[in-house]
Amino acid sequence: MQRRDFIKVVVGSVAVWPFATRAQQRTMPVVGFLHSASPDPYSNHVASFRQGLSEVGYVEGQNVTIEYRWAEGRFDRLPELARDLVRHRVDVIATPGNTAAAVAARAATATIPIAFGVSDDPVKFGLVASLSHPGGNATGINFLTAELVEKRLALLRELVPRANRVAVLVNPTNAANAETTVKQVEAAARPLGLQIQFVNAASSSEIDAAFEALERDRPAALFVSGDAVYNGLRTQIVALTIRHRIPTAFASRDYAVVGGLMSYGTDIGGMFRQVGVYAGRILKGERPADLPVIQPTNLDFVINLGTAKMLDIAVPPMLLARANEVIE
């Protein structure tokens, strides 16, 4: 080969190689991951999401890429983050753990499949036509946080029978969830004879300020709404409930594990895993329209007995017997 021809071959290879690489990269499917909170407190749950993907045969970095988008507690950022994933032409969008993220994704695309984990009725929010036959580009898990408000409030009353006045912590920036919580708490409180005081907080600093106000008002107990931002700040919230000696009911086991008095709800980590499974099944060719929305059959009632003792709360034996888990 003459020197001139050799140079042509080398130059041609250099020119073609980046395009070939990009073509190879495009053959690896891309999952867009959209969440309303911050990443660090959710590292274990993201691992559960990856586990779900791996159960269907997809391992991040090997045969699937994940594009993460975190709103850092700014719910108003979700629509733009969802549109950004659409612009990146991801193959599926996963929104585990927050109804607002799922709604933003659904508003951004009617064609890219969506695997969601939502705390409220997905039919009410227009995500699916029905639970059994979603019918569109979205399906996933309804982990029933909103539907369990009445039961969780009743359990708190059993645990603290003298609690006639209960404060309820809600995140006003998570508007749909806050509205549902307010309605359901008010409805559940009436037959229990409870006086309800709603307290708004949307960030770490606002949560500190909310507890300073609670210290002045001295409610008998606190009910923390199921909220993705609150779950990410669970260590701070639990520490404040103990410092201010307020018996508190939470929406998931995550809180009880770090010292929360009691929780009643579904397994959040399990929900993330199942969203990963659905995302993987969609990548393999199944249609969201044909995948039914899953609702959990097992609900966790967890009591942290060590915290109860710290707060001088005598847990009724019958209530203790009904707990799925007791943390010493």
MITI-69806 format. One record per residue (C-alpha): residue number from 1; residue in one letter; x, y, z. Coordinates in steps of 0.001 Angstrom, whole numbers, always signed. Each point is the difference from the previous one (the first is absolute). Layout:
REM MITI-69806
 marse keke      px      py      pz
   NUM    A       X       Y       Z
...
//
This chain:
REM MITI-69806
 marse keke      px      py      pz
     1    M      +0      +0      +0
     2    Q   +1365   +3397    -972
     3    R    +508   +2603   +2718
     4    R   -2717   +2263   -1459
     5    D   -2548   -2836      +3
     6    F    +968    -938   +3580
     7    I    -646   +3559   +1176
     8    K   -3413     -86   -1652
     9    V    -892   -3199   +1827
    10    V   +1140   +1358   +3376
    11    V   -1765   +3329    -453
    12    G   -3123   -1760   -1165
    13    S     +60   -2253   +3085
    14    V    +391   +2966   +2322
    15    A   -2874   +1788   -1692
    16    V   -2330   -3002    +116
    17    W    +840   -1318   +3495
    18    P   -1935   +2625   +2070
    19    F   -3112    -623   -2084
    20    A    +370   -3756    +385
    21    T    +395    +446   +3755
    22    R   -3144   +2106    +210
    23    A   -1866   -2625   -2009
    24    Q   +1155   -2668   +2445
    25    Q   -1072   +2167   +2920
    26    R   -3450    +400   -1505
    27    T    -417   -3775     -24
    28    M    +163      +9   +3815
    29    P   -3475    +890   +1344
    30    V    -323   +3080   +2192
    31    V   -2284    +279   +3026
    32    G    -912   +3489   +1158
    33    F    -358    +181   +3788
    34    L   -2035   +2929   +1347
    35    H    -486    +794   +3688
    36    S   -1113   +3025   +1982
    37    A   +2490    -238   +2879
    38    S   +3811     -66    +411
    39    P   +2133   -3048    -837
    40    D   +2029    -646   +3162
    41    P   -2825   -1095   +2352
    42    Y   -1361   -2260   -2722
    43    S   +3186   -1940    -785
    44    N   -1383   -3238   +1469
    45    H   -3258    +363   -1918
    46    V   +1835    +719   -3250
    47    A   +1925   -3218    +646
    48    S   -3371   -1745    +304
    49    F   -1044   +1510   -3339
    50    R   +3190   -1338   -1602
    51    Q    -671   -3379   +1593
    52    G   -3406     -84   -1682
    53    L   +1587    +768   -3346
    54    S   +2585   -2731    +542
    55    E   -2716   -2556    +759
    56    V   -1191    +497   -3571
    57    G   +3537    -161   -1376
    58    Y   +1129   +3636     -99
    59    V   +3120   +1155   +1842
    60    E    +919   +3672     +63
    61    G   +3207    +676   -1918
    62    Q     -37   -3412   -1669
    63    N   -3108    -154   -2139
    64    V   -2060   +2990   +1146
    65    T    +686   +3669    +734
    66    I   -1919   +1982   +2614
    67    E    -423   +3772    -334
    68    Y    -787   +1400   +3473
    69    R   -1966   +3190    +547
    70    W    -585   +1227   +3578
    71    A   -2192   +3013    +742
    72    E   +1650    +565   +3421
    73    G   -3385    +686   +1618
    74    R    -979   +2517   -2707
    75    F   -3233   -1432   -1341
    76    D    -230   +2858   -2482
    77    R   +3113   -1390   -1720
    78    L   -1585   -3361    -805
    79    P   -1647   +1008   -3307
    80    E   +3259   +1344   -1455
    81    L   +1979   -3012   +1253
    82    A   -2554   -2291   -1623
    83    R    +237   +1913   -3295
    84    D   +3795    -269    +210
    85    L    -264   -3792    +158
    86    V   -2320     +82   -3012
    87    R   +2550   +2093   -1903
    88    H   +2613   -2639    +833
    89    R   -2283   -2571   -1629
    90    V    +158   -2443   +2882
    91    D   -1675   -3366    -566
    92    V   -2066     +46   +3194
    93    I    -534   +2506   +2818
    94    A    -105   -1333   +3568
    95    T   -1627   +2140   +2685
    96    P     +92   -2026   +3230
    97    G   -1429   +1557   +3112
    98    N   -1848   +3137    -988
    99    T   -3274    +740   -1761
   100    A   +1153   +3460   -1110
   101    A   +2978   -1470   -1875
   102    A   -2245   -2495   -1780
   103    V   -2466   +2742    -972
   104    A   +2869   +2147   -1322
   105    A   +1330   -2888   -2070
   106    R   -3436    -782   -1399
   107    A    -486   +3652    -952
   108    A   +3389     +17   -1762
   109    T    -635   -3035   -2213
   110    A   -2832   -2153   -1242
   111    T   +2325   -2421   -1789
   112    I   +3018    -808   +2198
   113    P   -1005   -2744   +2483
   114    I    -218    +991   +3678
   115    A    +423   -2305   +3008
   116    F   -1287   +1800   +3080
   117    G    -317    -430   +3729
   118    V   -2781   +2255   +1281
   119    S   -1514    +561   +3419
   120    D   -3446    +934   -1280
   121    D   -2586   -1362   -2430
   122    P   +1626     +37   -3476
   123    V   -3421      -4   -1678
   124    K    -947   +3242   +1766
   125    F   +3138   +1678   -1346
   126    G    -532   -1217   -3546
   127    L   +3055   -2243     -37
   128    V   -1981   -3119    -952
   129    A   -3490    -833   -1227
   130    S    -417   -2702   +2644
   131    L   +2186   -2006   +2374
   132    S    -501   -3269   -1855
   133    H    +272   +1468   -3518
   134    P   +2150   +3168     +63
   135    G    -565    +523   -3717
   136    G   +2662   +2656    -617
   137    N   +3758    +472    +312
   138    A    +127    -198   +3811
   139    T    -353   -2672   +2667
   140    G   +1617    -914   +3295
   141    I    -694    -287   +3710
   142    N   -2530   +1778   +2191
   143    F   +1503    -282   +3479
   144    L   -3081   +1326   +1763
   145    T   +1497   +2678   +2252
   146    A   -3008   +2272    -411
   147    E   -2532   -2808    +411
   148    L   +1503   -1012   +3373
   149    V    -363   +3388   +1704
   150    E   -3124   -1006   +1937
   151    K   +1506   -3228   +1321
   152    R   +3306   +1653    +941
   153    L   -1779   +2752   +1931
   154    A   -2112   -2577   +1847
   155    L   +3117   -1951    +985
   156    L   +1594   +3179   +1340
   157    R   -3090    +632   +2111
   158    E    +185   -3552   +1376
   159    L   +3649    +457    +857
   160    V    -616   +3386   +1624
   161    P   -3645    -178   +1167
   162    R    +104   +3409   +1705
   163    A   +1064   +1736   -3201
   164    N   -3045   +2146    -702
   165    R   +1942   +2631   -1939
   166    V   +2229   -1192   -2829
   167    A   +2273   +2068   -2229
   168    V    +394   -1093   -3627
   169    L   +3180    +837   -1907
   170    V    -596    +534   -3738
   171    N   +2155   +1186   -2885
   172    P   -1894   +2776   -1828
   173    T   +2271    -178   -3051
   174    N   -1148   -3589    -554
   175    A   -3452   +1415    -668
   176    A   -1945   -3094   -1064
   177    N   +1291   -2080   +2889
   178    A    -589   +2795   +2517
   179    E   -3576    +519   -1193
   180    T    -785   -3719    +239
   181    T   +1577    -240   +3454
   182    V   -1976   +2960   +1334
   183    K   -3310   -1389   -1249
   184    Q    +609   -3497   +1300
   185    V   +1350   +1096   +3374
   186    E   -2997   +2279    +557
   187    A   -2397   -2817    -925
   188    A   +1804   -2524   +2224
   189    A    +281   +2402   +2959
   190    R   -3720    +665    +375
   191    P   -1096   -3453   +1227
   192    L   +3060    -147   +2258
   193    G    -875   +3342   +1604
   194    L   +3407   +1470    -869
   195    Q    +885   +3649    -387
   196    I   +2367    +417   -2933
   197    Q   +2661   +2674    -503
   198    F   +1704     +92   -3409
   199    V   +3627   +1099    -160
   200    N   +1742    +766   -3308
   201    A   +3666    -692    -714
   202    A   +1781    -637   -3289
   203    S   +3710     +16    +858
   204    S   +2465    -816   +2745
   205    S     -16   +3553   +1392
   206    E   -3796    +183    -124
   207    I    -226   -3294   +1861
   208    D   +2197   +1430   +2764
   209    A   -2281   +3046    +182
   210    A   -3101   -2216     +37
   211    F   +1253   -1888   +3037
   212    E    +775   +3246   +1794
   213    A   -3630    +942    -538
   214    L   -1126   -3426   +1215
   215    E   +2081    +481   +3137
   216    R   -2071   +3100    +759
   217    D   -3359   -1535    -945
   218    R    +653   -3367   +1669
   219    P   -2334   -2334   -1927
   220    A    -451   -3437   +1579
   221    A   +1275   -1814   -3086
   222    L   +1276    +527   -3544
   223    F    -999   -1597   -3298
   224    V   +2587    +319   -2801
   225    S   -1474    -249   -3481
   226    G   +1492   -2421   -2481
   227    D   +2263   +2209   -2106
   228    A   +3134    -764   -2013
   229    V   +1837   +3068   +1313
   230    Y    -865    -892   +3592
   231    N   +1260   -3530    -536
   232    G   +3287   +1429   -1203
   233    L    +162   +2134   +3179
   234    R   -1191   -2802   +2284
   235    T   +3049      +7   +2287
   236    Q    -466   +3707    +749
   237    I   -3750    -329    +518
   238    V    +276   -3004   +2294
   239    A   +2718   +1691   +2070
   240    L   -2248   +3035    +448
   241    T   -2977   -2111   +1096
   242    I   +2158   -1602   +2679
   243    R   +1621   +3268   +1078
   244    H   -3402   +1658    +369
   245    R   -1548   -3174   +1432
   246    I   -2898    -125   -2466
   247    P   -1505   -3455    -647
   248    T     -55    -267   -3791
   249    A   -1482   -2268   -2672
   250    F   +1836    -425   -3303
   251    A    -878   -1427   -3400
   252    S   +2803   -2530    -462
   253    R   +2360   -2301   +1844
   254    D   +2935   +2215   -1052
   255    Y    -858   +2374   +2853
   256    A    -384   -2664   +2684
   257    V   +3398   -1454    -893
   258    V   +1686   +3326    +832
   259    G   -1943    +436   +3241
   260    G   -3525   +1018    -983
   261    L   -2625   -1083   +2529
   262    M   -2318   -1830   -2393
   263    S    -724    -426   -3691
   264    Y   -2709   -1555   -2090
   265    G    +270    -411   -3743
   266    T   +1610   -1856   -2851
   267    D   +3638    -914    -513
   268    I   +1539   +2945   -1900
   269    G   +3121   -1959    -926
   270    G   -2178   -2773   -1373
   271    M   -1913   +2536   -2067
   272    F   +3252   +1306   -1528
   273    R   +1014   -3584    -833
   274    Q   -3331    -704   -1685
   275    V    +229   +3192   -2075
   276    G   +3411   -1271   -1133
   277    V   -1549   -3343    -943
   278    Y   -2724   +1708   -2037
   279    A   +2547   +2275   -1712
   280    G   +2003   -3088    -953
   281    R   -3045   -1846   -1297
   282    I    -895   +3003   -2131
   283    L   +3554     +82   -1397
   284    K    -470   -3635    -973
   285    G   -3015    +943   -2077
   286    E   -3063    -209   +2252
   287    R   -2484   +2833    -422
   288    P    -974   +2192   +2977
   289    A   -3576     -89   -1284
   290    D     -94   -3744    +738
   291    L   +1820     -29   +3363
   292    P   -2471    +404   +2883
   293    V    +672   +2512   +2752
   294    I   +1187   -1886   +3081
   295    Q   -1369    +697   +3459
   296    P   +1799   -1450   +3039
   297    T   -1655   -2743   +1991
   298    N   +2327    +232   +3006
   299    L     -30   +3062   +2250
   300    D   +2614    +573   +2690
   301    F   -1006   +1177   +3454
   302    V   +3237    +709   +1851
   303    I    +455   +1144   +3593
   304    N   +3334   +1226   +1317
   305    L    -197   -1171   +3595
   306    G   +3243   +1724    +945
   307    T   -1416   +3364   -1058
   308    A   -3280    -738   +1787
   309    K   +1920    -567   +3240
   310    M   +2014   +3168    -579
   311    L   -3268   +1950    -337
   312    D   -1536   -1762   +3024
   313    I   -2714   -1585   -2137
   314    A   -1391   -3307   +1183
   315    V    -902   -1912   -3163
   316    P   -3274   -1929    +493
   317    P    +720   -3766    -188
   318    M   -2755    -542   -2567
   319    L   +1498   +2671   -2241
   320    L   +3466   -1468    +433
   321    A   -1333   -3412   -1026
   322    R   -1398   +1456   -3246
   323    A   +3329   +1504   -1058
   324    N   +1809   -1690   -2878
   325    E   +3303   +1108   +1459
   326    V   +1145   +1250   +3391
   327    I   +3319   +1837    +144
   328    E   +1689    -208   +3374
//
